[in-house]
């Protein structure tokens, strides 16, 4: 029997080593190795062998993982094709007409992140790769770009009424309510909890404020100052996936730079994904015998991974055909550019595989269950939402999975909230406030970890798509995320549990965030803020 406290060692070891030494691959391998030792009767030899023949192999044989790997690789192929053909250059020139300053460039990135609301993977890869050449020209640090990309991925997808997350979230709520014998509509509960989703809502507000007010603090300020003063958008000794837009192998055909060679494949990717979501969602509903359904039902029952595969493959084909028909490159050059794009994703895919492996370790060691057992006695009903947020944030940060955290916590906290409020004789209205607050806290606390953890797949994809050193992304983003989360708990979760309006909480927190940026944030010298021709 493994002592509960040992279940914290693998994720904490991986996180600490990654933050201290900035070597995420080694940190993850050591974390996986330590967990494998504990699971296999403390035998280091068997643990060492299990790292490769069990945990890494199992991570690579999971169907959804393979789908993500193939989609990510194909997306790299798309980027390789549009970069080599001059499409990226043409597209960057087009958007640069509107994003002429750092401020407009950052706000354009923020808006694009919100616009691609249907899936967090598509969001990070499209926005990061598309905006990177533009923000580089504007001397925006890669750390700042990856922060905006990451902050407009899971936070956006988790609160939108139609997204690839909604079926999962509503399903968990439905199961939790069923445990109580409740007939309340789970989707209605989901909608009612949206005003209480303080962290994702205020994170989106904070990104806008940072971009609009042009102020930063902490490590992000140093990164931005380096980019503006020295023209270095990255540290000299950074570790990133290969940057296609700056690769001498892939960046070419500037004399044939046409914006539509970049736009059309991206549109195929976006609309192809939406079409795929519609097809898979409607087919699933028909198979269930449901004939009367809405767009929300379709998206909620869709298969986002399959949709992304269809769209990315189609985008590759369309991009390749366009290049050949316009005689921009030969067939051999087109295939070479596509393969170079695939190879550019290799580092990120290694990290992703290791992140999935350590997720399996934490699941087998029941890390989340131990955290719940330790903190589960702090059950004052009014403080239950904030405690659940902390618990889910800690769990998702340690495990790197938002969906896994939701799956573990939701069946526990919904009955818990009802039991505790009944124990304290709360009236139905107050009980409902606590229940909605707790459900929101599971969803938002899980998003916090998904957004911030060094071993989260979306965090990894954000740094990869932005061409940013992964640990630099985590170190610069974390202070911002913690500040937003702190005030969301203090001014959001706690007061609303006493009946305070969540809308007033959002307004007050926004004012506080503005004050923080003016008091602690510094305005940089923007003498290089204009795009130079």
N, C-alpha and C positions, 0 to 999 in steps of 0.2 A: 504494500500500500504506500503510495507516494504522499508525503505530508503536503497539506494544502499550500503552505507558503512556498514550497518549491515550484509550484505551478507558475509563480510569478517570475522565476529566474530566467527562462528563455526569452520572453518578450522584453523584459527589462534589460537583460544583458545585451540583446540586439540593439535596443534603442540607445542605451548609454554608450556602447562602443561606436555606434554610427555617429552619434553627436560629438563624441570626443575625438575620434580618429578620422572622421570623414571618409571612411571606407565601408560603404554600406554592404557590399557583397561579402566581405570578410565578416562583418558584424552579423549579418544574417546567417551565414554558415556556422559561426560559433554558437549563435542562439539555437539553431536547429540541432547542432551536435550536442549541446548541453541537455536539451529536452530529450533527445534520443537516448542519451545515457540514463536519465531518470526512468524513462518508460521501459527500458530493457534491463531492468534489475541492476542498475548502476554499473553495467558492464561497458567500459569505454570502447572496447574493440567492436562489440556487436553494435553499439551506438554509432560508431564511425561508419560501419558498413551499411547500416540502415539509412543513413543520411542520403546515400545515393540510390540504393536498390529499392527503397520503400518510399521515403517522403518526396524526394525530387521526382522519381518516376511516377508516383501516384498523382503528383501535381500536374504532370504532363499528359496523363491519360484521362483526366476528367474532361468530359465533352465540352462543358462551358469554358474551361480554361483553354482548350485547343481552339475553340471559336474565337476567343479574345486574342490569342497568339496569331492566328491566321489573319484576323481582321486588322490587327496592329501592323503586321508585316505587309499586308496588301495596301494599307494606308501609306506606309513608307514607300511602297512602289509608286503610288499615285503622286506623292510629293516629289519623288525622284524624277518622274516623267515630266511633271509641269515645271520643275526647276530647270532641268536640262533643256527643255524646249523653249525656255524664255517666258513661259506662262506666269511663273512666280514674279519675275521682274515686271512684266506687263501689268499684273494685278496689283503689285506694290505701287507702281507708278500711278495707277488709277485711284487707289485708296488714299495715296499721299496727297492727292489734290484736295481731299477733305481733312486729312490728318496732317496738317502742316506744322503743328506745334506739339510739344510733349503732352500738353493738356488734352488737346483734341485726339491725339493718338491713344492716350490712356482711356479716355471716355469712349472712343470707338471700340476698343477692346472689351470694355465693360458691357457696352450695349450688345456687341456680338455674342458675348457669353450668355447674356439673358435671352437673346433671340434663339439660340440653339438650346432649347429647354427640354427636349424630348429624351435625351440620353446623356449621361455624364461622360462616358467614354468618347462618344462622338464630339461632345462639347470641347473637351480638353485637347483632343488631337487636331480638330479643325481650327479652333481659335488660336492655339499656340503656334502651329505651323504657318497659319495665314498671316498673323500679325507680327511674327518675329522679324522678318526683314524690314518692316516698316518701323517698329520700335527701335531696332538697332540703328537705323538711320537717324532717329530722333534722340539717340543716346539715352535710351531708357534701359536700365540694367535688366539683365535676364532674370534676376531675382524678383524685380518688380513685375515683370511680365508674367512669370510663373505664378506669383501670388494672385494676380487678377484672374488668370486662367483657372487656377484651383478654386478660388473663392466664388467663381461664377459657374462651377460645375455641380457638385453634389448639393450645395445650398439651393441652387435654382431648381434642379430636378426634383428634390425632395419635397418642395412646397407647391409645385405646379399641379393643377387639377388633372392634367393629362401628361403623363410621362411614363417611361419604362419602369419607374419605381412604384407607381400607384397601385398596381395589382398586388404587389408584394406587401406594401404597407397596409392596404385595406384588408387583405387576407389575414394578416396578423391581428389586426383589430377585431375582425370578425370572429376569429378563433377565441380570442380573449373574452369577448362578450358572450360567446356561446358557453364558455365555462361557467358563466354566471346564470345561464338560462335566460339571458336578455334577448329580446327580439328587436332591439334598436338597430337601425340600418347602419352598417359599418362605414359606408361611404359618407353618410351624413355626419357621422362622428368625425371622420377624417376632415371634412370641410369645416366643422365647428372648431377643430383644434388649430387650424391655420393661423388665426390671430395670436395664438400662444407659442408659435414657433419662433421665438425671439432670436435665437442664434443665427439661423440662415437668413432671416429677414434683415437683421441689423448688420450682418456681415456684408450683404449686398449694399446696404446704405453706406457702410464704412468705406467700401471700395470706391464708391462714387465720391464720397467726401475727400478721401486721400487724393483722388485724381483731380477733382475740381479745385480744391484748395491748394494743391501743389505743395503739400507739407508731409514730411515723414519724420519718424523718430526711431531710435535704436539701430539695430544692424541694417535695417532697410535704408536708413538715411546714409549710412556709410557706403552702401552699395550704389545708391543713386549718385552720391557725390563723386565716387570713383568713375562712374559712367560719364557724368557731365564734364568733370574737370580733366580726366585723363583719356576719355574716349574708349575706355575699357568696359564693355557691357558684361564681361565675365572676369573672374579672377584668372590670373595667368596660369595657375596650377590646378585649374578646375578639372573635374571628371564629368563628362557629359556623353550622351549619345551623339553620334556624328551629326553635325549640323549641315544639312543639305544645302541651305541657302548660302553658306560660306565655303562650301567645298569646291575646290578648283576642278575636281572631277565632274561634278554635276552642274555647277552654275555655268551656263553658256548660252549661246545663241541670242545675245543681247540685241543684235541687229534684227532679230525676228521676234522681239518681245511683244506679244499680243495678249492683251488682258483676258480675252475670251478663252485662251488655252489654259488659263488658270481658273477662270470662273466656271466654265461649263463642267469640268470634272468635279469641282466642289459642289455645284448644284446637283449633279447626278448623285453624289454621295448623300447630300442632305435630303433631297426629295425622294431618292431611292430608299433611304432609311425610313422616312415617313410612310411611303407606300408599303414597304415591308412590314412595318408595324401594323398597318391597316389589314394587310392580307393575313398575316399570322394571327392577329387578334380576332378578326371576324371568323376565320376558319375554326379557331378554338371555341368560340361561342357557339357556332353551328354544331360542332361535334358534341357540345354539352346539351344540345337540344334547345338552345335559346335562339329565338328568331327576331325578337324585338329588342334591339340594343342601341345604345348611343355611342358617339365617338369616344366618350370617356370609358365606356365599357370595352370598346375595341382596343384602345391603347393599354388599358389596365390588364388585358388578357393576352397581350402580344408577346412575341419572342424577340427581344431586342437584339440578342446576339446573332440570330439567324438573319434578321433584317440588316444588321451592320455588315455581315458577310456578303449578302447579296449586293448591297449598295457599293461596298468597297471593290468587289470584283468587277461590277459594272463600270465603276469609275475608272479602273485600270484599263479596261477594254476600250472605253470611249476615248480616254486620253491617248492611248497608243494609236488608235485609228486616226484621230485628228492629226497627230504628229506626222504619221506616214502620208496621209492624204495631202497635207500641206507641204510635203517634202522638206520638212525642217530637219529630220534625221532619217537615216536609213533604218531598215528593219533591225539590223545588228546593233546599231547605236541605240535604238529604242529599247531593245531587250537588255542591253548593258546598263542603261540608265535605270530601268526597272529593278534589276538585280542590285544595283548600288543602293537604291532606295530600301530594298528589303534588308540589306546588310546594316543599314544605318540604325535599325531598330534592335539589333542584337543585344546590346548592353542592357537596354530597358527590359527586354524579354527575359534575360537572365535574372535580373532583380525581381521581376514579377513572379517568376517561377519560385524563387527563394522565399518571397513574401507569402505565396500560397502554401509553401511547405511549412513555414513557421506557424501559419494559421492552423494547419492540421495538428501540429505539436500542441498548441495552446488548447485546441478542442479536445484532444485525447487526455491532456492533463487537467482538463476542466478548470482552466484559469478563471473563466467568467463565473462559474458556480462558486469558487472560493471567494471571489471578491464580493459576491452577493451575500454569502454566509457571514462574512466579517462585518459588513456594513448594514446588514438587514435588520438589526435591532433598533436603529435610530428612526423611529417611526412616528414622530409627531405629525399628524395629518397635514397641518399647514406647511410643514417643511418637506413633505414627501416629494413634491415636484422637483425642488432644488436638489434633494438628495438623490433622486433617480437620475437627474441630469448628470450630477457628478459621477455616479456609479457607471452610467452608460458611457460618459466621456472617458473615464479611466479605462474601462473595458475595451472600448473601440480603439483608443489610442494604443493600448498594449497589444491588442490582437491585430490591429490594422483592418478590421472588417466592420462595416456599418450594418450590413444585412445580418451577419452572424450575431452581432450584439442585439439587434432588434428581435431576432428569432428566439434568443435566450431570455431576454428581459420581458418582452410583452406578455407572455403567458403568466409570468410571475407577478408583475406590478399591477395589472388590471384587477385581478382578484384581491391583491393586497390592498389597493386603494379603497375598494368597496368594503372590505372587512374592517379596515381601520376607521373609516368614516362612520360605519355602523356602530363600532365599538364606542366612539366618542359622541354618538347620537347626533350626527350632523343632519340637517334638514336636506330634502332632495336637491334643492338648488345648490347648496354648498358642496354636497357630495358630488354633483355633476361637475362643478368647477374643479374639484380635486382630481376627479377621474380624467377630465380633459387635459388638465395640467400634467398629469402623470404620463398620459399617452404622448403628449407633445414632447415631454422631456426624454422619453425613450427615443423618439425619432430625431430630436435635435441633438441630444447627447451623442447618439450614434454618428450623426453627421459631423460633429466636432472631431471625433477620432478619424473618420474617413478623410476629413479635410486636412488634418494636422500630422497624423502619424507618419513617421519615416517609412513604415512598412505597409502603408495603405497603397493599394493599386492605383487609385486615382491621384494620390500625391505623386507617386512615381511617374505616372503618365503625364501629369502636368509639368514636372521638371523636364521630362524627356521631350515633350512637344515644344516646350519653350527653349530648349537647348541650354538648360541651366543645370549646374552641378546640383545633384539631388540634395545633399546635405546643406548646401548654401540656401537652397529653397526652403528647407525645413527651418533652419536657424533664423532666417529673416522673416518668415511668415508667422512663426509661433508667437512672438510677442504681440502682434496684432490680434491674432485669434484669441489669445488669453485675455487681453484687455476687453474685447467685445464679449467674450463668454462671461467674464466676471460681472460686468454691468447688466448683462442679460439675466443672470441669476439674482443679483442684488435688487435691481429695479423691475425686473420682469417676473421671474418665477415666484419669488417670495410675496410681493405685494398682491399679485393676481390670485394667489391662493387664499387671500383674505377678502377677495371680491373686487379688487381694484381693476379698472378697465385695462385690458391688454393694449388697446389703442393709445391710451394716455401713456402707458409704459413705453411703447415704441417711440412716441414723440419725445418723452423725457430722456430716454437713452440716446436718441439722436442728438439732442442738445448737448448732452454730456460728452459725446464723442467729438462734436465740433469743438467744445471747450478744450478737450484733451489735445487735439491737433494744434490749437492755437497756443496752448500753454507749453506743451512738451515737444510739439513738432517744430521742425525748422524748415524754412523756405530756402531752397537751393538757388544758386546763381544760374539763371536761365539764359545766359548769353549764347548757349548752343541749342536753345530750344526750337529754333526754326529749322525746317528742312532746307538744306542748301542744295542748290541745283548744280 
